[in-house]
């Protein structure tokens, strides 16, 4: 009996030793696994995985404060302009309006929307913006594709020629004579054709195209693709960011332009633009405000509730609203296209 009891105790002790050894092995394996996971995280995440020091935390707080202040400084002029546009004109002259109108009034917008050529000018402006952007994008992209090809013989000469045009021009009078000889004056196409090619836009698109791998074109040529097929089906789909950037540049220029309407189509009201009509309205209000102020001061009366300050603010809001609505759709391409397109020169 005693031998049997001793044998049972030996078995029990042996079993406990095996359990302890198994648990130790399990703990060792778990520690090794967790250590491997930590090393893997360090490799994948790099320096971002390390714990931030007090200096890093302070720097992050400073960056956040700077960005908040920068946003306020950027947004305040826009919000202030909107507030003044909805404020009474006479009250706006007193100043002190910040983010909210003090005396709410729609008189400024009624004056702007009530000008005689507003609808026609808006239609012409939208049409010139759409067609001008489309034609300019096609022309600039084709020219940029030509001079971006390394085997093109005249790429350096053409690039230098276009760069010179960025700094030297013929002047207003020779340009006027040239447009008249080409029968562009007193026509809608004076808004579109002269702005089709821009040396700056060509260089931006060319630099972006030069960053694309040459193997793409070589493999397409081996498959029998021509230059136009390569441009349309390979190069252009990869250039969407820079195309969106250039399109935004051209669209903003076309939308805000009024000087060409005044010079080339002054006597053609059917080709007037929105910006030109707003400019004439602002000039008219400034003249009327000056004469009305003098007359009211002499007679002791009151002047109109519309002032140049309120009309200018309303015109600014109407002008910038379409661009503000368009920008969010192009913003994701804008930074990439402008950065990559402007790295090389």
C-alpha positions as CSV (number, residue, x, y, z in Angstrom):
1,X,0.0,0.0,0.0
2,X,2.8,2.4,0.9
3,X,4.6,1.7,-2.4
4,X,1.3,2.4,-4.3
5,X,0.8,5.7,-2.5
6,X,4.4,6.7,-3.2
7,X,3.9,6.0,-6.9
8,X,0.7,8.1,-7.0
9,X,2.5,11.0,-5.4
10,X,5.4,10.8,-7.9
11,X,2.9,10.8,-10.8
12,X,1.1,13.8,-9.3
13,X,4.3,15.7,-8.9
14,X,5.4,14.8,-12.4
15,X,2.0,16.0,-13.8
16,X,2.3,19.3,-11.9
17,X,5.8,19.8,-13.2
18,X,4.6,19.2,-16.8
19,X,1.7,21.7,-16.3
20,X,4.2,24.3,-15.0
21,X,6.5,23.7,-17.8
22,X,3.6,24.0,-20.3
23,X,2.4,27.2,-18.8
24,X,6.0,28.6,-18.9
25,X,6.3,27.7,-22.5
26,X,2.9,29.3,-23.3
27,X,3.9,32.5,-21.5
28,X,7.3,32.5,-23.3
29,X,5.6,32.0,-26.7
30,X,3.1,34.8,-25.9
31,X,5.9,37.2,-25.0
32,X,7.8,36.3,-28.2
33,X,4.6,36.9,-30.3
34,X,3.9,40.2,-28.7
35,X,7.5,41.3,-29.2
36,X,7.3,40.3,-32.9
37,X,4.1,42.3,-33.2
38,X,5.8,45.4,-31.6
39,X,8.7,45.1,-34.0
40,X,6.3,44.7,-37.0
41,X,4.4,47.8,-36.0
42,X,7.6,49.8,-35.7
43,X,8.6,48.7,-39.2
44,X,5.2,49.5,-40.7
45,X,4.5,52.7,-38.9
46,X,8.1,54.0,-38.6
47,X,8.7,57.0,-36.5
48,X,5.0,57.7,-36.1
49,X,4.8,54.7,-33.8
50,X,7.2,56.1,-31.2
51,X,5.7,58.0,-28.2
52,X,5.6,61.7,-28.7
53,X,7.9,63.8,-26.6
54,X,6.8,67.0,-24.9
55,X,8.5,69.0,-27.6
56,X,6.5,67.2,-30.3
57,X,3.3,67.8,-28.4
58,X,4.1,71.5,-28.0
59,X,4.9,71.8,-31.7
60,X,1.6,70.2,-32.7
61,X,-0.3,72.6,-30.5
62,X,1.5,75.6,-32.0
63,X,0.7,74.3,-35.5
64,X,-3.0,73.9,-34.6
65,X,-3.2,77.4,-33.2
66,X,-1.5,78.8,-36.3
67,X,-3.9,77.0,-38.6
68,X,-6.9,78.3,-36.7
69,X,-5.6,81.9,-36.8
70,X,-4.8,81.5,-40.5
71,X,-8.3,80.2,-41.2
72,X,-9.8,83.2,-39.3
73,X,-7.6,85.7,-41.2
74,X,-8.6,84.0,-44.5
75,X,-12.3,83.7,-43.9
76,X,-12.9,87.1,-42.2
77,X,-12.7,89.2,-45.4
78,X,-15.1,86.9,-47.2
79,X,-17.6,86.9,-44.4
80,X,-17.3,90.6,-43.9
81,X,-18.0,91.2,-47.6
82,X,-21.1,89.0,-47.4
83,X,-22.3,90.9,-44.3
84,X,-21.8,94.3,-45.9
85,X,-23.6,93.2,-49.1
86,X,-26.7,92.3,-47.0
87,X,-26.5,95.6,-45.0
88,X,-28.2,98.9,-45.7
89,X,-25.9,101.0,-47.9
90,X,-26.0,104.2,-45.8
91,X,-25.5,102.3,-42.6
92,X,-22.5,100.4,-44.1
93,X,-20.7,103.7,-44.8
94,X,-20.6,104.2,-41.0
95,X,-18.4,101.1,-40.6
96,X,-18.3,98.8,-37.7
97,X,-19.8,95.8,-39.6
98,X,-18.0,92.6,-39.0
99,X,-19.6,89.2,-39.5
100,X,-23.3,90.1,-39.4
101,X,-25.3,92.9,-41.1
102,X,-26.5,95.6,-38.7
103,X,-29.4,96.8,-40.8
104,X,-30.6,94.0,-43.1
105,X,-31.4,95.0,-46.6
106,X,-31.5,93.5,-50.1
107,X,-31.4,96.8,-51.9
108,X,-27.8,96.2,-53.2
109,X,-28.8,92.8,-54.7
110,X,-31.9,94.3,-56.2
111,X,-29.7,97.0,-57.8
112,X,-27.3,94.5,-59.2
113,X,-29.9,92.1,-60.6
114,X,-31.8,95.0,-62.0
115,X,-29.2,96.2,-64.4
116,X,-30.3,96.1,-68.0
117,X,-27.7,93.7,-69.4
118,X,-27.4,91.4,-66.4
119,X,-29.0,88.3,-68.0
120,X,-27.3,88.7,-71.4
121,X,-24.0,89.4,-69.7
122,X,-24.4,86.3,-67.4
123,X,-25.1,84.1,-70.5
124,X,-22.1,85.4,-72.4
125,X,-19.9,85.0,-69.4
126,X,-21.0,81.4,-68.8
127,X,-20.6,80.6,-72.5
128,X,-17.1,82.1,-72.7
129,X,-16.0,80.4,-69.5
130,X,-17.1,76.9,-70.7
131,X,-15.9,77.2,-74.3
132,X,-12.7,79.1,-73.3
133,X,-11.8,76.5,-70.7
134,X,-12.5,73.6,-73.1
135,X,-10.6,75.0,-76.0
136,X,-7.7,76.2,-73.9
137,X,-7.3,72.9,-72.2
138,X,-7.2,71.0,-75.5
139,X,-4.7,73.4,-77.1
140,X,-2.4,73.6,-74.1
141,X,-2.5,69.8,-73.6
142,X,-1.6,69.1,-77.3
143,X,1.2,71.6,-77.3
144,X,2.6,70.3,-74.0
145,X,2.5,66.7,-75.3
146,X,4.5,67.7,-78.4
147,X,7.3,69.5,-76.5
148,X,7.4,66.9,-73.8
149,X,8.5,64.2,-76.2
150,X,12.3,63.8,-75.9
151,X,12.8,62.9,-79.6
152,X,11.0,66.0,-80.9
153,X,13.5,68.1,-82.8
154,X,12.3,71.6,-81.9
155,X,11.2,71.1,-78.3
156,X,13.9,73.4,-76.9
157,X,13.4,76.1,-79.4
158,X,9.6,76.1,-79.0
159,X,9.9,76.1,-75.2
160,X,12.2,79.1,-75.3
161,X,9.9,80.9,-77.7
162,X,6.9,80.4,-75.4
163,X,8.8,81.4,-72.3
164,X,9.8,84.7,-74.0
165,X,6.1,85.5,-74.6
166,X,5.5,85.3,-70.8
167,X,7.7,88.5,-70.4
168,X,7.4,90.3,-73.7
169,X,4.2,91.3,-75.6
170,X,3.3,93.6,-78.5
171,X,1.2,96.1,-76.4
172,X,-2.4,97.1,-76.6
173,X,-2.4,99.0,-79.9
174,X,-0.6,96.3,-82.0
175,X,-2.9,93.7,-80.4
176,X,-6.0,95.7,-81.3
177,X,-4.8,96.1,-84.9
178,X,-4.0,92.4,-85.2
179,X,-7.4,91.4,-83.8
180,X,-9.1,93.8,-86.2
181,X,-7.2,92.3,-89.1
182,X,-8.3,88.9,-88.0
183,X,-11.9,90.0,-87.7
184,X,-12.0,89.1,-84.1
185,X,-13.3,92.5,-82.8
186,X,-17.0,92.9,-82.4
187,X,-17.4,89.2,-82.1
188,X,-17.8,86.5,-79.4
189,X,-14.6,84.7,-80.5
190,X,-12.3,87.4,-79.2
191,X,-13.0,86.0,-75.8
192,X,-12.0,82.5,-76.7
193,X,-9.3,82.3,-79.4
194,X,-6.7,84.7,-78.0
195,X,-6.7,82.9,-74.7
196,X,-6.4,79.4,-76.1
197,X,-2.6,79.1,-75.6
198,X,-0.9,80.2,-72.4
199,X,2.9,79.7,-72.1
200,X,2.6,79.2,-68.3
201,X,-0.1,76.5,-68.7
202,X,1.8,74.7,-71.4
203,X,4.9,74.6,-69.2
204,X,3.0,73.2,-66.3
205,X,1.4,70.4,-68.3
206,X,4.6,69.7,-70.1
207,X,6.5,69.3,-66.8
208,X,3.8,66.9,-65.5
209,X,4.0,64.8,-68.7
210,X,7.7,64.6,-68.5
211,X,7.3,62.9,-65.1
212,X,5.4,60.0,-66.6
213,X,7.4,56.8,-67.3
214,X,8.7,56.5,-70.8
215,X,7.9,52.7,-70.8
216,X,4.2,53.5,-71.1
217,X,4.7,55.1,-74.5
218,X,7.2,52.5,-75.6
219,X,5.0,49.6,-74.8
220,X,2.0,51.3,-76.6
221,X,4.2,51.8,-79.7
222,X,5.2,48.2,-79.7
223,X,1.5,47.3,-79.7
224,X,1.0,49.5,-82.8
225,X,-0.5,52.7,-81.2
226,X,0.1,56.0,-82.8
227,X,0.9,59.3,-81.2
228,X,-2.8,60.5,-81.0
229,X,-3.9,57.1,-79.5
230,X,-1.1,57.3,-76.9
231,X,-2.1,60.9,-76.1
232,X,-5.8,60.1,-75.7
233,X,-5.8,56.7,-74.1
234,X,-2.6,56.7,-72.0
235,X,-1.2,60.2,-71.4
236,X,-4.5,62.1,-70.9
237,X,-6.0,59.8,-68.3
238,X,-2.9,60.1,-66.2
239,X,-2.9,63.9,-66.5
240,X,-6.2,64.5,-64.8
241,X,-4.7,66.3,-61.8
242,X,-2.8,68.8,-64.0
243,X,-5.7,69.2,-66.4
244,X,-8.0,70.1,-63.5
245,X,-5.5,72.6,-62.2
246,X,-5.2,74.3,-65.6
247,X,-8.9,74.2,-66.1
248,X,-9.4,76.1,-62.8
249,X,-6.8,78.7,-63.8
250,X,-8.5,79.3,-67.2
251,X,-12.0,79.3,-65.8
252,X,-11.2,81.9,-63.2
253,X,-9.6,84.1,-65.8
254,X,-12.5,83.8,-68.2
255,X,-15.1,84.4,-65.5
256,X,-13.4,87.5,-64.1
257,X,-12.4,89.1,-67.3
258,X,-14.0,92.4,-68.3
259,X,-11.3,94.5,-70.0
260,X,-11.5,92.7,-73.3
261,X,-15.3,93.3,-73.4
262,X,-14.7,97.0,-72.9
263,X,-11.9,97.2,-75.5
264,X,-13.2,95.0,-78.3
265,X,-17.0,94.8,-77.9
266,X,-17.9,98.1,-76.3
267,X,-20.4,98.9,-79.1
268,X,-21.9,95.4,-79.1
269,X,-24.3,95.0,-76.2
270,X,-25.1,91.4,-77.3
271,X,-21.6,90.4,-76.5
272,X,-21.3,92.1,-73.1
273,X,-20.1,90.2,-70.1
274,X,-21.3,90.1,-66.5
275,X,-18.1,91.5,-65.1
276,X,-18.2,94.5,-67.6
277,X,-21.8,95.2,-66.6
278,X,-20.9,95.1,-62.9
279,X,-18.0,97.4,-63.5
280,X,-20.3,99.9,-65.3
281,X,-22.8,99.7,-62.5
282,X,-20.2,100.4,-59.9
283,X,-18.9,103.4,-61.8
284,X,-22.4,104.7,-62.2
285,X,-23.3,104.3,-58.5
286,X,-20.1,106.0,-57.5
287,X,-20.9,109.0,-59.7
288,X,-24.5,109.1,-58.6
289,X,-23.5,108.8,-54.9
290,X,-21.1,111.7,-55.2
291,X,-23.7,114.0,-56.9
292,X,-26.5,112.9,-54.6
293,X,-24.4,113.5,-51.5
294,X,-23.6,117.0,-52.7
295,X,-27.2,117.7,-53.6
296,X,-28.6,116.3,-50.3
297,X,-26.0,118.3,-48.3
298,X,-27.2,121.5,-50.0
299,X,-30.9,120.7,-49.6
300,X,-30.7,118.9,-46.3
301,X,-32.3,115.8,-47.7
302,X,-31.3,112.1,-47.7
303,X,-29.4,110.1,-50.3
304,X,-30.2,106.7,-51.8
305,X,-29.8,103.6,-49.6
306,X,-27.4,102.1,-52.2
307,X,-23.7,103.1,-51.9
308,X,-20.6,102.1,-53.7
309,X,-19.5,100.0,-50.7
310,X,-22.7,97.9,-50.6
311,X,-22.9,97.5,-54.4
312,X,-19.3,96.5,-54.6
313,X,-19.8,93.9,-51.9
314,X,-22.9,92.5,-53.6
315,X,-21.1,92.3,-56.9
316,X,-18.1,90.6,-55.3
317,X,-20.4,88.0,-53.7
318,X,-22.1,87.3,-57.0
319,X,-18.8,87.1,-58.8
320,X,-17.0,84.7,-56.5
321,X,-20.0,82.4,-55.8
322,X,-19.7,80.2,-58.9
323,X,-15.9,79.8,-58.4
324,X,-16.5,78.8,-54.8
325,X,-19.0,76.2,-55.9
326,X,-16.6,74.8,-58.5
327,X,-13.5,74.7,-56.4
328,X,-14.5,71.7,-54.1
329,X,-14.9,69.5,-57.1
330,X,-11.4,70.2,-58.3
331,X,-9.6,70.6,-55.0
332,X,-8.4,67.0,-54.8
333,X,-6.6,67.4,-58.1
334,X,-5.5,71.0,-57.6
335,X,-2.6,70.5,-55.1
336,X,-1.2,67.4,-56.8
337,X,-1.4,68.9,-60.3
338,X,0.2,72.2,-59.3
339,X,2.9,70.7,-57.2
340,X,4.0,68.0,-59.6
341,X,3.6,70.2,-62.6
342,X,5.8,72.9,-61.0
343,X,8.7,70.8,-59.7
344,X,10.8,71.0,-62.8
345,X,11.4,74.0,-65.0
